[in-house]
Amino acid sequence: MTQDTNKVAVVSGGSKGLGFSICERLADEGYRVATFSRKGSEAIDGLIARSEGRVYWQSVDIADATQLADFMRNVRERFGRVGYLVNCAGIANEGLLTMMKPREISRMLEVNVTGAIALTQACSKQMMVGGFGSIVNVSSVVGVRGFKGVAAYSATKAALDGFTRSLSKELGSVGVRVNAVAPGFMETDMTSELTPQQKARIVRQTPLGRLGNVDDVSSVVSFLLSDASAFMTGQTFVVDGGLTV
Ligand SMILES: NC(=O)c1ccc[n+]([C@@H]2O[C@H](COP(=O)([O-])OP(=O)(O)OC[C@H]3O[C@@H](n4cnc5c(N)ncnc54)[C@H](OP(=O)(O)O)[C@@H]3O)[C@@H](O)[C@H]2O)c1
């Protein structure tokens, strides 16, 4: 169980979408939340303004090791040791694989996989010293099922699921849990280019009859960070209204 009275959470990609919802929820639950993205947003500025110093944001490109190290230093100085991590930052370049530019593919790997692994390495060292921690990786239903037009993106998300399983075996003995959440399609900027027809098709294929929203997923992330899930590690939890059943 957690012995942490100063709950410090790092959330990547907190300026909008799912990452923002996670930051807002964790701040409401009493965590100190450190987050980053390349650009700021009115949403994160508003949360910082009402958080009484409990939320910190910095401009960081997760693919830049120097910026990431600077962020980790600032978080340590401001909040102390990190006990919780949500790897949420991600990009999705869609298109048939044969038509994609190599740079688009390598950028997705740098952000979604290499960046998440580097951030996890930095945070998990602090968790090991503290003797506890919980990590949640945001993967996707495309990592567990095939969908046309997202082959390279799917590879990055399946990579996170494999990372989750193996890392849980490395860190379990020191009290650190590692899980993943695989959302279905949520209404965020990432899915804003889906046509009404595409959205209607997804809704038809979803037993619960709607697209997901960020609260559907941030509530599960919060559960997985908390002691309510103290005996769960190494798993990927699909949150998709039944789409992939
Ligand atoms: N939306 C969906 O239907 C869906 C479904 C399954 C899984 N997911 C996953 O859920 C996560 C969040 O998605 P979302 O829909 O909330 O996306 P979103 O609204 O586009 O937000 C993505 C966040 O990641 C940040 N980010 C992107 N590239 C970054 C970089 N290089 N360095 C630092 N931060 C970066 C963005 O800020 P900046 O652009 O300013 O850097 C933003 O804060 C992603 O991992 C995504 O793959 C989404």
The ligand as an SDF file (V2000), in Angstrom:
LIG
                    3D

 48 52  0  0  0  0  0  0  0  0999 V2000
   -8.7880   10.4310  -28.6850 N   0  0  0  0  0  0  0  0  0  0  0  0
   -8.9260    9.1190  -28.8200 C   0  0  0  0  0  0  0  0  0  0  0  0
   -9.9150    8.6250  -29.3760 O   0  0  0  0  0  0  0  0  0  0  0  0
   -7.8890    8.1880  -28.2750 C   0  0  0  0  0  0  0  0  0  0  0  0
   -8.1470    6.8210  -28.2980 C   0  0  0  0  0  0  0  0  0  0  0  0
   -7.2250    5.9240  -27.7790 C   0  0  0  0  0  0  0  0  0  0  0  0
   -6.0390    6.3890  -27.2300 C   0  0  0  0  0  0  0  0  0  0  0  0
   -5.7890    7.7330  -27.2130 N   0  0  0  0  0  0  0  0  0  0  0  0
   -4.5180    8.1710  -26.6080 C   0  0  0  0  0  0  0  0  0  0  0  0
   -4.8200    9.0330  -25.5200 O   0  0  0  0  0  0  0  0  0  0  0  0
   -3.7440    9.9760  -25.3460 C   0  0  0  0  0  0  0  0  0  0  0  0
   -4.3320   11.3830  -25.3070 C   0  0  0  0  0  0  0  0  0  0  0  0
   -5.0240   11.6000  -26.5170 O   0  0  0  0  0  0  0  0  0  0  0  0
   -6.0040   12.8360  -26.7460 P   0  0  0  0  0  0  0  0  0  0  0  0
   -7.1070   12.3630  -27.6070 O   0  0  0  0  0  0  0  0  0  0  0  0
   -6.2800   13.4880  -25.4590 O   0  0  0  0  0  0  0  0  0  0  0  0
   -5.0440   13.7540  -27.6550 O   0  0  0  0  0  0  0  0  0  0  0  0
   -4.9010   15.3300  -27.7860 P   0  0  0  0  0  0  0  0  0  0  0  0
   -6.1630   16.0150  -27.4160 O   0  0  0  0  0  0  0  0  0  0  0  0
   -4.3150   15.5490  -29.1410 O   0  0  0  0  0  0  0  0  0  0  0  0
   -3.7910   15.6760  -26.6470 O   0  0  0  0  0  0  0  0  0  0  0  0
   -2.4790   15.1810  -26.7820 C   0  0  0  0  0  0  0  0  0  0  0  0
   -1.6140   15.7930  -25.6850 C   0  0  0  0  0  0  0  0  0  0  0  0
   -0.2630   15.3230  -25.8510 O   0  0  0  0  0  0  0  0  0  0  0  0
    0.6010   16.4550  -25.9970 C   0  0  0  0  0  0  0  0  0  0  0  0
    1.7170   16.1380  -26.8660 N   0  0  0  0  0  0  0  0  0  0  0  0
    1.6870   15.7180  -28.1530 C   0  0  0  0  0  0  0  0  0  0  0  0
    2.9280   15.6040  -28.6380 N   0  0  0  0  0  0  0  0  0  0  0  0
    3.7740   15.9410  -27.6330 C   0  0  0  0  0  0  0  0  0  0  0  0
    5.1890   16.0520  -27.5150 C   0  0  0  0  0  0  0  0  0  0  0  0
    6.0050   15.7900  -28.5470 N   0  0  0  0  0  0  0  0  0  0  0  0
    5.7290   16.4300  -26.3290 N   0  0  0  0  0  0  0  0  0  0  0  0
    4.9200   16.7250  -25.2790 C   0  0  0  0  0  0  0  0  0  0  0  0
    3.5730   16.6660  -25.3270 N   0  0  0  0  0  0  0  0  0  0  0  0
    3.0150   16.2870  -26.4980 C   0  0  0  0  0  0  0  0  0  0  0  0
   -0.2920   17.5540  -26.5900 C   0  0  0  0  0  0  0  0  0  0  0  0
    0.2140   18.8730  -26.4200 O   0  0  0  0  0  0  0  0  0  0  0  0
    1.1220   19.6240  -27.5400 P   0  0  0  0  0  0  0  0  0  0  0  0
    0.5650   19.2620  -28.8690 O   0  0  0  0  0  0  0  0  0  0  0  0
    1.0320   21.0790  -27.2070 O   0  0  0  0  0  0  0  0  0  0  0  0
    2.5040   19.1060  -27.3450 O   0  0  0  0  0  0  0  0  0  0  0  0
   -1.5570   17.3140  -25.7550 C   0  0  0  0  0  0  0  0  0  0  0  0
   -1.3840   17.8560  -24.4700 O   0  0  0  0  0  0  0  0  0  0  0  0
   -2.7730    9.7290  -26.5050 C   0  0  0  0  0  0  0  0  0  0  0  0
   -1.7070    8.9260  -26.0580 O   0  0  0  0  0  0  0  0  0  0  0  0
   -3.6210    8.9720  -27.5150 C   0  0  0  0  0  0  0  0  0  0  0  0
   -2.8230    8.1650  -28.3500 O   0  0  0  0  0  0  0  0  0  0  0  0
   -6.6780    8.6410  -27.7070 C   0  0  0  0  0  0  0  0  0  0  0  0
  1  2  1  0
  2  3  2  0
  2  4  1  0
  4  5  1  0
  4 48  2  0
  5  6  2  0
  6  7  1  0
  7  8  2  0
  8  9  1  0
  8 48  1  0
  9 10  1  0
  9 46  1  0
 10 11  1  0
 11 12  1  0
 11 44  1  0
 12 13  1  0
 13 14  1  0
 14 15  2  0
 14 16  1  0
 14 17  1  0
 17 18  1  0
 18 19  2  0
 18 20  1  0
 18 21  1  0
 21 22  1  0
 22 23  1  0
 23 24  1  0
 23 42  1  0
 24 25  1  0
 25 26  1  0
 25 36  1  0
 26 27  1  0
 26 35  1  0
 27 28  2  0
 28 29  1  0
 29 30  1  0
 29 35  2  0
 30 31  1  0
 30 32  2  0
 32 33  1  0
 33 34  2  0
 34 35  1  0
 36 37  1  0
 36 42  1  0
 37 38  1  0
 38 39  2  0
 38 40  1  0
 38 41  1  0
 42 43  1  0
 44 45  1  0
 44 46  1  0
 46 47  1  0
M  CHG  2   8   1  16  -1
M  END
$$$$
